[in-house]
């Protein structure tokens, strides 16, 4: 697993503060996506006690001589908050890269974000999930229940990992209108996601998912820290096992 220290510029109490090695990019993969574009998927970890929000990343690709290709990608993390001691995921889509040779190097840096004076409140949630390979793709079932009442609906995203622990796919799970049901104290709610085979990398062995209270203006933002699941193995019925 690769770890690349970053120089992250954050806004704290109206001042620009530079944090060296405070945020790290980990478990990155480079792969081809739809339209023959190059994609960089990975995690960003917050190894500080500072609450980050509105995180933005930029990626660059380089050839064997260290020259950068004319392909730059920007993205926000999923979710956009990056809580102390936690992680978010990302996909950088280099949309001008079809036909480009495989890059020898890729670089990801933090180019935007804010740091809050104190961490967001934690989302008091109990959740469990399963992921199962099917004839049509991948079915994920996520159950959740709150330890205290919440009124806001939930948003969700999931990442798929290969056997080495690298991120090979990031998916935002949506429900329109209004997001998923607000978590209740007295009953489980369920999110079911079905992805077609074409959207599931063959090397995916595990998933991880994120749940957060949805901001009315932006489904990736929240006024609470997100719930982050542990790695969940993808169950493979006997007919999908390699012989």
Secondary structure, DSSP 8 states (H G I E B T S, - for coil): --EEEEEEEEEETTEEEEEEEEEEEEEEEEEE-GGG-EEEEEEEEE-SSS-EEEEEEEEEEE-TTS-EEEEEEEEE-BSS-B-TT-EEEEEEEETT-TT----SEEEEEEEEEEE-SS--EE--EEEEEEEEEETTEEEEEEEEEESS---S-EEEEEEEE-TTS-EEEEEEE--TTT-B----SSS-EEEEEEEEGGGS-TT--EEEEEEEE--SS-TT--SEE-EE---EEEEE-GGGS--
